[in-house]
Amino acid sequence: MVELRTEEFTSLCPATGQPDFGVVTIRYVPGARIVESKSLKLYLWSFRNEGCFQEHLVNVILEDLVLALEPVWMEVEGVFAARGGIRITVRAVHGDRSAGSSRPV
């Protein structure tokens, strides 16, 4: 299991243009490839000036990483700061976590 986390994720709300702040955690059981941390950082920074709803954003990150890495299993979680008094947590999952391990998960 590989876990990568950034507590400095930012993107833009497409409706208001205001910044959204969040914590993004990526967990995965690798296939043949793993992501290099600097490349991931640059990829995540690319969202700083992009308008995208949080629910869609987490799914875009998952789809892009699954396409690039072909993991056995992957989960992307975004925990976004409260806006209007409501905090949003979004999780998107790909694959079967137990398929990459002989141990129970």
C-alpha positions in Angstrom: 0.0 0.0 0.0 1.3 3.4 -0.9 -0.2 6.5 0.7 0.5 10.1 -0.5 -1.0 13.2 1.1 -1.0 16.9 0.6 -2.5 19.3 3.0 -1.9 22.3 0.7 -4.2 21.5 -2.2 -6.0 24.4 -3.8 -8.4 24.8 -6.7 -11.0 27.3 -7.8 -14.7 27.1 -7.4 -16.1 27.4 -10.9 -19.2 29.2 -9.7 -17.6 32.0 -7.6 -13.9 31.9 -8.7 -13.0 31.8 -5.0 -10.2 29.4 -3.9 -11.0 26.0 -2.4 -8.6 24.6 0.1 -8.3 20.9 1.0 -6.4 17.8 2.0 -6.0 15.2 -0.8 -4.9 11.7 0.1 -4.1 9.1 -2.5 -3.9 5.4 -1.4 -3.1 2.6 -3.8 -1.9 -0.9 -4.3 0.6 -0.6 -7.1 0.7 -2.5 -10.3 3.9 -2.3 -12.3 4.3 1.5 -11.8 4.3 4.0 -9.0 4.0 7.7 -9.1 7.1 9.9 -8.5 6.3 12.4 -5.8 7.6 15.5 -7.6 5.5 14.7 -10.7 2.5 14.2 -8.5 3.1 17.6 -6.8 3.3 19.4 -10.1 0.2 17.6 -11.4 -1.8 18.6 -8.2 -0.5 22.2 -8.5 -2.0 22.3 -12.0 -5.5 22.6 -10.4 -4.6 25.9 -8.6 -6.0 28.0 -11.5 -8.6 25.6 -12.7 -12.3 25.8 -11.9 -13.7 22.5 -10.9 -16.3 21.3 -8.4 -14.8 19.3 -5.6 -16.9 16.2 -6.3 -15.8 16.2 -9.9 -12.2 17.1 -9.1 -11.6 14.0 -6.9 -12.9 11.8 -9.7 -10.7 13.5 -12.3 -7.6 12.9 -10.1 -8.5 9.2 -9.7 -9.2 8.7 -13.5 -5.9 10.4 -14.4 -3.8 8.4 -12.0 -5.5 5.1 -12.9 -4.8 5.8 -16.5 -1.1 6.6 -15.8 -0.4 3.9 -13.2 -2.8 1.0 -13.8 -2.9 0.2 -10.0 -4.5 -2.9 -8.6 -6.6 -0.6 -6.3 -6.7 3.1 -5.7 -8.6 5.5 -3.6 -8.5 9.3 -3.8 -10.0 11.3 -0.9 -10.5 15.0 -0.8 -11.4 16.7 2.5 -12.2 20.3 1.7 -12.4 23.3 4.1 -15.8 24.5 5.1 -17.5 26.9 2.8 -20.8 28.4 3.9 -20.5 26.3 7.1 -20.3 23.0 5.2 -17.3 20.8 5.0 -17.2 18.4 2.0 -15.4 15.0 1.9 -15.3 13.1 -1.4 -13.9 9.6 -2.0 -13.5 7.9 -5.3 -12.3 4.3 -5.6 -11.0 2.0 -8.4 -10.4 -1.7 -8.4 -10.3 -4.4 -5.7 -8.1 -3.7 -2.8 -7.9 -7.3 -1.7 -6.6 -8.4 -5.1 -3.2 -6.9 -4.5 -2.5 -8.7 -1.3 -2.4 -12.2 0.1 -3.1 -10.7 3.6 -6.6 -9.7 4.7 -7.3 -6.0 4.5 
